[in-house]
Amino acid sequence: MLQLPSLITTDRGETRFLLFDDLHLLWDHARGADLLDTADNPAAIDASNHDAAKTTGSETVKASRPAAGFPDGAAGKPDGHPVLIVDENVMSAHQERINAAFPDDKVHCFEVPSGEASKSIAMWNRVMDFAFTGPLKRNTPLIAVGGGVTGDLAGFAAASLMRGLPLYHVPTTLLAMVDSAIGGKTGINHAFGKNTIGAFYHPRAVLFDTAFLETLPQREWLCGISEVLKYGYIADPDLLRNGAALANPAKRTPELLHHVIERSVRIKSGVVATDAREAGRRAWLNFGHTFGHALEALDNYRNINHGEAVYAGMIAALFVSRRLGYEVSDEPLLQLKEKYSLDLRPYTSRTGDLVTLMAHDKKNRDSDIRLVLVSAHGNPIVTPVSDLSLLQEAWKYTFDVLT
């Protein structure tokens, strides 16, 4: 079992990351963890140490001994009857694996319909109502088993119930493993925009069982690969090559997959540790997302998934980067366009609408649209853009190269 460096945020919250292909053992470790002070955990990434993300290593934890615990004296050890929030498709494909870790008589299970439509106020209300039908205590664990939609929805429920339940993520998609389960963002969508209702709420642990990826469709692999490519542009250019390799099923070795997950955890947790609430450098993680969120909203979250929108958004952001004088290439993305095979024709005449939606992005300041650009591969910068015609040009370029 591989224990990656923990994430300790400025409010002294701690998230553990455990990687092992046995969900039952992973949960046994998380549930049986001692409540140790973080000073005793040499594998932690601490927000007070800005260089920690560059220097800490991973450590292997023997499966016969619980991993180090979580500093949360108010909550105490987790209650024995968790609330389990599971994506319905994941439950259908992996029921035996899930039930082995969380037996029916020991959990209170709610299945969430798959798809972005579940990130809604109505579904959040259903989760809340369901949670209150069982014995609910402040130390009752809430466990999210699924991809980004389930994790965001369940995370917001955990942040809200009893003013905060112990949250555990079991990500089952590549996107959730490399991105959405890391960093404490939770939320649901509103007509005003994506993720505009939510909270920053860190899980106690993220449990990575890559066996869940055995049933992941190719389209969902590509969704996660978009986030890997993002890390390649903002932090580690080697991940551009690794992401392209993952797009080819014949090259998807366990070693490559574990390496990509580990690097992603290190990069994102290293950024979040110093900026948990996105006041500064955490904005780097939004490379391609301001463009991408606008495309998702214009599509009404129907045909284009998040990773596909971010893929197109990164191409647009790189166009703007080049127009501002930075020598950065979008070739690592364009070489994968046949893999993504996006049909963007319904949106090619609506560049003005896309720019209007970008102006509603919650990360904007004043009248400018704040974009994450790159001055070189591995060097992100946050730049306010007031020239809306430049953004329309970026969309036109993106549609031209992808259609």
GUFITOR-581273 format. One record per atom (N, C-alpha, C): x, y, z; residue in three letters. Coordinates in steps of 0.2 Angstrom, whole numbers, plus 5000, padded with zeros to 4 digits. Example, Ala and Ser with C-alpha at 12.3 -4.5 7.8 and 13.67 -1.06 7.14 Angstrom:
% GUFITOR-581273
506649725039Ala 506249785039Ala 506649845039Ala 506449895035Ser 506849955036Ser 506450005039Ser 
This chain:
% GUFITOR-581273
500449945000Met 500050005000Met 500450065000Met 500350114995Leu 500750174995Leu 500450234998Leu 500750265003Gln 500450325006Gln 500850385003Gln 500550425000Leu 500850484997Leu 500850535002Leu 501250595001Pro 501250645006Pro 500550675007Pro 500450685014Ser 499750715016Ser 499750785014Ser 499150805014Leu 499050885012Leu 498750915019Leu 499150955022Ile 498950995028Ile 498851065026Ile 498251095027Thr 498051165025Thr 498151205030Thr 498051275029Thr 498251325034Thr 497751315040Thr 497151285040Asp 496751275045Asp 496951215049Asp 497451185048Arg 497751125051Arg 497351055049Arg 496951065044Gly 496551005042Gly 497050965038Gly 496950895038Glu 497450855035Glu 497050805030Glu 497350785024Thr 497050735020Thr 497550685018Thr 497450625019Arg 497850565018Arg 497750545011Arg 498250515007Phe 498150485001Phe 498450415001Phe 498050365000Leu 498250295000Leu 498050264993Leu 498550234991Leu 498550204984Leu 498650124985Leu 498150084983Phe 498250014983Phe 497649984980Phe 497749934976Asp 497149904973Asp 496749854977Asp 496549874982Asp 496049834987Asp 495649884991Asp 495049894989Leu 494649944993Leu 494549925000Leu 494449865001His 494249835008His 494849855012His 495449845010Leu 496049855014Leu 496149935015Leu 496049965010Leu 496050045010Leu 495650075016Leu 495050045016Trp 494550075021Trp 494750055028Trp 494949985028Asp 495149965035Asp 495750015038Asp 496150035034His 496750075036His 496450145038His 495950175034Ala 495750235035Ala 495250235041Ala 494850185042Arg 494450185048Arg 494850165054Arg 495350125054Gly 495650105060Gly 496250155062Gly 496350215058Ala 496850255059Ala 496850285066Ala 497450295069Asp 497550335076Asp 497450405075Asp 497250445080Leu 497250515079Leu 497950545082Leu 498350555077Leu 499050575079Leu 499150645077Leu 499550685080Asp 499650755079Asp 500050755072Asp 499950805068Thr 500350805062Thr 501050815062Thr 501350835068Ala 502050835069Ala 502350775069Ala 501950715070Asp 502250655070Asp 502250615063Asp 501950655058Asn 501950625051Asn 502450655047Asn 502950625045Pro 503550655041Pro 503350655034Pro 502750625032Ala 502550625025Ala 502050675023Ala 502050725027Ala 501450775026Ala 501750835022Ala 501250865018Ile 501450925015Ile 501050985019Ile 501451025022Asp 501251075026Asp 501151145023Asp 500651175024Ala 500551245021Ala 501051295023Ala 501251285029Ser 501751335032Ser 502451325029Ser 502551275025Asn 503151255022Asn 503051255014Asn 503251315011His 503051325004His 503451275000His 504051245002Asp 504451204998Asp 504251134999Asp 503851115004Ala 503751045006Ala 503551005000Ala 503151034995Ala 502850994990Ala 503450964985Ala 503951004986Lys 504550984981Lys 505050934985Lys 504950924991Thr 505450884995Thr 505250824998Thr 504550814999Thr 504350755003Thr 504250694998Thr 504350635001Gly 504250574997Gly 503650534999Gly 503550484995Ser 503050444997Ser 503350385001Ser 502850355005Glu 503150295009Glu 502650235009Glu 502850175009Thr 502450115009Thr 502250095016Thr 501650085017Val 501350065023Val 501149995023Val 501349955027Lys 501249885027Lys 500449875028Lys 500149825025Ala 499449815025Ala 499249785031Ala 499649765036Ser 499449735042Ser 499449795047Ser 499649855046Arg 499649905051Arg 499249965048Arg 498749995052Pro 498450055050Pro 498850115048Pro 498750155043Ala 499050215042Ala 498950265047Ala 499450315047Ala 499350365052Ala 498650405051Ala 498450435057Gly 497750455057Gly 497650525055Gly 497150555058Phe 496850615055Phe 496750665061Phe 497050725062Pro 496950765068Pro 496350805068Pro 495850775071Asp 495150805072Asp 494850785078Asp 495050805084Gly 494850785090Gly 494150795091Gly 493850845088Ala 493050855089Ala 492650805086Ala 492950775081Ala 492550725077Ala 492650655080Ala 493250645083Gly 493450575085Gly 493450525080Gly 493550465082Lys 493650415077Lys 492950405073Lys 492950385067Pro 492350375063Pro 491850325066Pro 491250345065Asp 490650305068Asp 490650235063Asp 490450185066Gly 490450125062Gly 489950115056Gly 489450165056His 488950155050His 488950215046His 489350215041Pro 489450265036Pro 488850275032Pro 488850345029Val 488350355024Val 488750355017Val 488550305013Leu 488850295007Leu 488450325001Leu 488850364997Ile 488550404992Ile 488850374985Ile 488550334981Val 488850294976Val 488550314969Val 488950324964Asp 488750334957Asp 488350264955Asp 487750274952Glu 487350214951Glu 487750164946Glu 488050194941Asn 488450154936Asn 489050114939Asn 489350154944Val 489950114947Val 489650064952Val 489050074955Met 488850014959Met 488649954955Met 488349974949Ser 488149914945Ser 488749874942Ser 489249914941Ala 489849874938Ala 490349844943Ala 490349874950His 490749854955His 490449834961His 489849814961Gln 489449804967Gln 489849754972Gln 490149704969Glu 490449654974Glu 491049684977Glu 491449724974Arg 492049764977Arg 491849814982Arg 491249844981Ile 491049894985Ile 490749864992Ile 490349814991Asn 490049774996Asn 490549745001Asn 491049714998Ala 491649685002Ala 491949735007Ala 491949795004Ala 492249855009Ala 491749885013Ala 491149885011Phe 490649915015Phe 489949875015Phe 489949825019Pro 489449775019Pro 488749815020Pro 488249785017Asp 487549815017Asp 487249825024Asp 487449785029Asp 487149795035Asp 487549845039Asp 488049875036Lys 488549915040Lys 488549985037Lys 488149995032Val 488150065028Val 487450085027Val 487350145025His 486750185023His 486850205016His 486650175011Cys 486850185004Cys 486350215000Cys 486550274997Phe 486150304992Phe 486550304985Phe 486150284980Glu 486450284973Glu 486250354969Glu 486750384967Val 486650444963Val 486650434955Val 486150454952Pro 486150454945Pro 486750474941Pro 487050444937Ser 487650464933Ser 487450524929Ser 487950574929Gly 487950634924Gly 487950694928Gly 488150744924Glu 488150814927Glu 487550844930Glu 486950814928Ala 486350844930Ala 486250824937Ala 486550774940Ser 486550764947Ser 486850814952Ser 487250864949Lys 487550914953Lys 487050974953Lys 486450964957Ser 485951004957Ser 485751014964Ser 485351074965Ile 485051084972Ile 484551024973Ile 484151004968Ala 483650954970Ala 484050884972Ala 484550864969Met 484950804971Met 485250814977Met 485550874979Trp 485850884985Trp 485350884991Trp 484750904989Asn 484150894994Asn 484050824996Asn 483950784990Arg 483850714991Arg 484350684995Arg 485050694994Val 485550664998Val 485450685005Val 485350755007Met 485250775014Met 484650735017Met 484050735013Asp 483450695016Asp 483650625018Asp 484050595013Phe 484250525014Phe 484650515020Phe 485150555021Ala 485650555027Ala 485250555033Ala 484750595034Phe 484350605040Phe 483850545041Phe 483750505037Thr 483350445038Thr 483750395042Thr 484350395043Gly 484750345046Gly 485050375053Gly 485350335057Pro 485650365063Pro 486250405061Pro 486250475062Leu 486750525060Leu 487050555066Leu 487650545066Lys 488050585072Lys 488550625068Lys 488850675072Arg 489350715070Arg 490050675067Arg 490150615070Asn 490750575068Asn 490550525063Asn 489950525060Thr 489750475055Thr 490050495049Thr 490450445046Pro 490850455040Pro 490350465034Pro 490450505029Leu 490150505023Leu 490650495017Leu 490550435014Ile 491050415009Ile 490750425002Ile 491150454998Ala 490950464991Ala 491250414986Ala 490850374983Val 491150324978Val 490950344971Val 491350364967Gly 491150384960Gly 491650434957Gly 491450464952Gly 491850514949Gly 491750584951Gly 491950634947Gly 491950704950Gly 491250724952Gly 490650704948Val 490050734950Val 489850704957Val 489950644958Thr 489750614965Thr 490150644970Thr 490850654969Gly 491250674974Gly 491050754976Gly 490950794971Asp 490750864972Asp 490050864976Asp 489550824974Leu 488950824977Leu 488950794984Leu 489350744985Ala 489350714992Ala 489750754996Ala 490350784993Gly 490750824997Gly 490350885000Gly 489950914996Phe 489550974998Phe 489050955004Phe 488750895003Ala 488350865008Ala 488650855014Ala 489250825014Ala 489650815020Ala 489850885024Ala 489950935020Ala 490150995023Ala 489551035026Ala 488951015024Ser 488351045026Ser 488051005032Ser 488050935032Leu 487650895037Leu 488050905044Leu 487650915049Met 487850925056Met 488450975056Met 488451025051Arg 489051075051Arg 489751035049Arg 489650975046Gly 490350945044Gly 490350875047Gly 490350825042Leu 490450755043Leu 491150735041Leu 491450685044Pro 492050665041Pro 491950635034Pro 492350665029Leu 492250645022Leu 492850605020Leu 492650555016Tyr 493150505013Tyr 492950505005Tyr 493450505001His 493350504994His 493650434991His 493250394987Val 493450344984Val 493350354976Val 493850384973Pro 493750404966Pro 493750344961Pro 493350344957Thr 493250284952Thr 493350304945Thr 493550364943Thr 493750384937Thr 494450414937Thr 494750424931Leu 495450454931Leu 495350524933Leu 494850564930Leu 494850634932Leu 494750644940Leu 494350604943Ala 494350604950Ala 494950594954Ala 495350544951Met 495950524954Met 496450574954Met 496550604948Val 497050654947Val 496850724949Val 496250734950Asp 496050804951Asp 495450814956Asp 494850794954Ser 494350824958Ser 494250804965Ser 494550744967Ala 494550714973Ala 495050744978Ala 495550784975Ile 496050814978Ile 495950894979Ile 496050914985Gly 496050984986Gly 495451024989Gly 494850984991Gly 494351004995Gly 493851044992Gly 493751054985Lys 493251094982Lys 492651044982Lys 492051074984Thr 491451034983Thr 490951084980Thr 490351054978Gly 489851104975Gly 489351074970Gly 488951114969Ile 488351094964Ile 488351154959Ile 487951144953Asn 487851194948Asn 487251234949Asn 487251284946His 486651334946His 486551364939His 485951384938Ala 485851414931Ala 486351474930Ala 486651504935Phe 487051554934Phe 487751534932Phe 487951474934Gly 488551444932Gly 488751384935Gly 489251354933Lys 489551284936Lys 489851294942Lys 489751254947Asn 490051254954Asn 489951324957Asn 489451354956Thr 489351424959Thr 489051414966Thr 488851354968Ile 488551344975Ile 489051284978Ile 489351304984Gly 489751244986Gly 490251274992Gly 490751234994Ala 491151255000Ala 491851214999Ala 492351245002Phe 492951215003Phe 492951165009Phe 492951105007Tyr 492951055013Tyr 493350995011Tyr 493950985015His 494450935013His 494250865016His 494350815012Pro 494150745015Pro 494750725020Pro 494550685024Arg 495050655029Arg 495550605025Arg 495250575020Ala 495750535016Ala 495450525009Ala 495850515004Val 495650494997Val 495950424996Val 495550374994Leu 495750304994Leu 495750284986Leu 496350274984Phe 496350254976Phe 496450184975Phe 495950154972Asp 495950084970Asp 495850084962Asp 496350074959Thr 496350084952Thr 496050034948Thr 495849974952Ala 495449924949Ala 494749954946Ala 494550004949Phe 493950034946Phe 493950064939Phe 494550074937Leu 494650104930Leu 494650044925Leu 494549984927Glu 494549924922Glu 493949934918Glu 493349964921Thr 492749974917Thr 492650044914Thr 493150084915Leu 493050154913Leu 493050154905Leu 492550184902Pro 492550194895Pro 493050244892Pro 493250234886Gln 493850274883Gln 493650344884Gln 493050364883Arg 492850434883Arg 493050464890Arg 492950424895Glu 493050444902Glu 493850444903Glu 494150404900Trp 494950404901Trp 495150474898Trp 494950494892Leu 495150554889Leu 494950614894Leu 494350614897Cys 494150664902Cys 494650674907Cys 494950624910Gly 495450624915Gly 496150644912Gly 496250624906Ile 496950644903Ile 496950714902Ile 496350744901Ser 496450824900Ser 496750854906Ser 496550834912Glu 496850864918Glu 497550844919Glu 497750784917Val 498450764917Val 498850814912Val 498650824906Leu 498950874901Leu 498950944904Leu 498450964908Lys 498451024911Lys 499051034916Lys 499150974920Tyr 499750974924Tyr 500450984920Tyr 500450954914Gly 500950954910Gly 501151024908Gly 500651064907Tyr 500751134905Tyr 500951184911Tyr 500651164916Ile 500751214922Ile 501351194927Ile 501551134926Ala 502051104932Ala 502551064929Ala 502351004926Asp 502850954924Asp 502750934917Asp 503150964912Pro 503050944905Pro 503150874903Pro 503450834907Asp 503450764906Asp 502750734906Asp 502250764909Leu 501550734910Leu 501250744903Leu 501450784899Leu 501150794892Leu 501350724888Leu 501850694889Arg 502050634886Arg 501650574889Arg 501650584896Asn 501250524900Asn 500550524898Asn 500250584898Gly 499550594896Gly 499350564889Gly 499850574884Ala 499750554878Ala 499750474878Ala 500250444882Ala 500350374882Ala 499650344885Ala 499350374890Leu 498750344893Leu 498150344888Leu 498250394883Ala 497650394878Ala 497650334874Ala 498250294874Asn 498250234870Asn 498250174875Asn 497650134874Pro 497550074879Pro 498150024879Pro 498450024874Ala 499049974873Ala 499649994878Ala 499650054879Lys 500250084883Lys 500050094891Lys 499450084893Arg 499150094899Arg 499450044904Arg 500050044906Thr 500349994911Thr 500150024918Thr 500149974923Pro 500049994930Pro 500550044932Pro 501150034930Glu 501750074932Glu 501550144930Glu 501350154924Leu 501250224921Leu 500650254925Leu 500150214926Leu 499550244929Leu 499750264936Leu 500050224940His 500250244947His 500650304947His 501150304942His 501550364942His 501150424940His 500750424936Val 500350484934Val 499850504940Val 499550454943Ile 499150474949Ile 499650504955Ile 500250474956Glu 500650504961Glu 500850574959Glu 501050584953Arg 501350654951Arg 500750704952Arg 500150684950Ser 499550724950Ser 499450744957Ser 499450694962Val 499350714969Val 499850764972Val 500450754970Arg 500950794972Arg 500950864970Arg 500750874963Ile 500750934960Ile 500150974963Ile 499550944963Lys 498950984966Lys 498950994973Lys 499150944977Ser 499150954984Ser 499751004986Ser 500251004982Gly 500751054984Gly 500551124983Gly 500151134977Val 499851204976Val 499351214981Val 498851174983Val 498351184987Val 498551194994Val 499151164996Ala 499351175003Ala 499551245005Ala 499751285000Thr 499951355001Thr 499351404999Thr 498851374996Asp 498251424994Asp 497651384994Asp 497351365000Ala 496851315000Ala 496151344997Ala 496051414998Arg 495451444995Arg 495551484989Arg 496051474985Glu 496151504979Glu 496151574979Glu 496551604984Ala 496751674984Ala 497351694979Ala 497751644977Gly 498251654973Gly 498451604968Gly 498951564970Arg 499251514965Arg 498851454964Arg 498351444968Arg 497851394966Arg 497551404960Arg 497451464958Ala 497151484951Ala 497451454945Ala 498151434946Trp 498451394941Trp 498151334939Trp 497851304943Leu 497451244942Leu 496851254937Leu 496651314936Asn 496151324931Asn 496351334924Asn 496951324923Phe 497151324916Phe 496651294911Phe 496451324906Gly 495951294901Gly 495251294904Gly 495151304910His 494451294913His 493951354912His 494251414912Thr 493751474911Thr 493451464904Thr 493851454899Phe 493551434892Phe 493151374893Phe 493351324896Gly 493051254896Gly 492351264899Gly 492351294905His 491651304909His 491151344904His 491351394901Ala 490951424896Ala 490651374891Ala 491051334888Leu 490851284883Leu 490351234886Leu 490451214892Glu 489951174896Glu 489351204897Glu 489351264899Ala 488751304900Ala 488351314894Ala 488651334889Leu 488351344882Leu 487951284880Leu 488351224881Asp 488051154879Asp 487551134884Asp 487451174890Asn 486951154895Asn 487151084898Asn 487751064898Tyr 488051004901Tyr 487750944898Tyr 487550944892Arg 487250884889Arg 487750844885Arg 488050874880Asn 488450834875Asn 489250834876Asn 489450884879Ile 490150894880Ile 490350884888Ile 490750834889Asn 490950824896Asn 491450874898Asn 491650874905His 492050924908His 492750914905His 493050854904Gly 493750844901Gly 493750874894Gly 493250854890Glu 493250874883Glu 493250954883Glu 492850984887Ala 492851054887Ala 493451084889Ala 493851054894Val 494451084896Val 494951074891Val 494951014887Tyr 495451004882Tyr 495351064877Tyr 494751074875Ala 494651134870Ala 494851204873Ala 494751204880Gly 494951274883Gly 495651284883Gly 496051224884Met 496751234884Met 497051254878Met 496751234872Ile 496951254866Ile 496851334865Ile 496251354867Ala 496051424867Ala 496551464871Ala 496751444877Ala 497151474882Ala 497851484879Ala 498051434876Leu 498751434872Leu 498751484867Leu 498251484863Phe 498151534858Phe 498251604861Phe 497951624866Val 497951684869Val 498651694872Val 498951644874Ser 499651654877Ser 500151674871Ser 500051634865Arg 500451654860Arg 500351724857Arg 499751744857Arg 499551814855Arg 499851864860Arg 499951844866Leu 500351894871Leu 501051894871Leu 501351854866Gly 502051844865Gly 502451784868Gly 502051744871Tyr 502351684874Tyr 502451624869Tyr 503051594869Glu 503151544864Glu 502951474867Glu 502351454866Val 502051394869Val 501651354863Val 501751294863Ser 501451254858Ser 500851214860Ser 500351214856Asp 499751164857Asp 499851104853Asp 500351084850Glu 500451024847Glu 500350964851Glu 500550964858Pro 500450904862Pro 499750894863Pro 499250944862Leu 498550934862Leu 498250914855Leu 498550944850Leu 498250934844Leu 498350864841Leu 498950834843Gln 499050764841Gln 498550714844Gln 498150734849Leu 497650694852Leu 496950704849Leu 496850754844Lys 496250774842Lys 495750724839Lys 496150674836Glu 495750614833Glu 495450574839Glu 495850564844Lys 495650524850Lys 495050564853Lys 495050624854Tyr 494450664857Tyr 493850664852Tyr 494050674846Ser 493550674841Ser 492850724843Ser 493050784844Leu 492450824847Leu 492050854841Leu 491450854842Asp 490950884837Asp 490750954840Asp 491151004838Leu 491051074840Leu 490651114835Leu 490351084830Arg 490051124825Arg 489451164827Arg 489051144832Pro 488451184835Pro 488651244838Pro 489251254840Tyr 489451314843Tyr 489951364840Tyr 490051344833Thr 490551384830Thr 490351454828Thr 489651464828Ser 489351534827Ser 489251574833Ser 489451544839Arg 489251574845Arg 489751594849Arg 490351624846Thr 490851644850Thr 490751704855Thr 490251744853Gly 490051804857Gly 489751774863Gly 489351724862Asp 488951694868Asp 489451664873Asp 489951634870Leu 490451604874Leu 490851654878Leu 491051704875Val 491451764879Val 490951794884Val 490351794883Thr 489851824888Thr 489851774894Thr 489851714893Leu 489851664898Leu 490451664902Leu 491051674899Met 491651684902Met 491651744907Met 491351794905Ala 491351854909Ala 490951844916Ala 490551784916His 490251764922His 490651724927His 491251704925Asp 491651654929Asp 491751684936Asp 491651644941Lys 491651664948Lys 492351684950Lys 492951674946Lys 493551694948Lys 493751764945Lys 493351794941Asn 493451864938Asn 493551914944Asn 493851964942Arg 493952024946Arg 493752084942Arg 493352134945Asp 493152194942Asp 492852174935Asp 493052214930Ser 492752204923Ser 493152154919Ser 493752134921Asp 494252094917Asp 494052024918Asp 494251984913Ile 494151914913Ile 494851884915Ile 494951844920Arg 495551824923Arg 495751754920Arg 496251754916Leu 496451694912Leu 497051664915Leu 497151594916Val 497751564917Val 498051544910Val 498651584909Leu 499051564903Leu 499651534905Leu 500051514900Val 500751494901Val 501251534897Val 501751554901Ser 502351584897Ser 502851544894Ser 502851484897Ala 503251424894Ala 502951364897Ala 503151304895His 502851244897His 503151234904His 502651234909Gly 502851224916Gly 502851294920Gly 502651344917Asn 502651414920Asn 501951444919Asn 501451434923Pro 500851474923Pro 500851544925Pro 500451584922Ile 500351654924Ile 499651664924Ile 499351714929Val 498651734929Val 498651804926Val 498251814921Thr 498251874917Thr 497551904916Thr 497451964918Pro 496751994917Pro 496752014909Pro 496151994906Val 496052014899Val 495452054898Val 495552114895Ser 494952154894Ser 494752154887Ser 495152134882Asp 495052134875Asp 494652074873Asp 493952084873Leu 493552024872Leu 493552004864Leu 493852044860Ser 493852014853Ser 494451964853Ser 494951974857Leu 495451924857Leu 495251854859Leu 494751854864Leu 494451794866Leu 494051764861Leu 493651804857Gln 493251774851Gln 493751744846Gln 494351774845Glu 494851744840Glu 495051684843Glu 495151674849Ala 495451614852Ala 494951554851Ala 494251574852Trp 493751524851Trp 493751504843Trp 493751554839Lys 493751534832Lys 494351494830Lys 494951504833Tyr 495551464831Tyr 495451394834Tyr 495151384840Thr 495051324842Thr 494551284838Thr 493951314836Phe 493551284832Phe 493851264825Phe 494251304823Asp 494551294816Asp 495051224816Asp 495451224822Val 495851164822Val 495551104824Val 494951104827Leu 494651044830Leu 494051024826Leu 493851054821Thr 493351034817Thr 493551034809Thr 
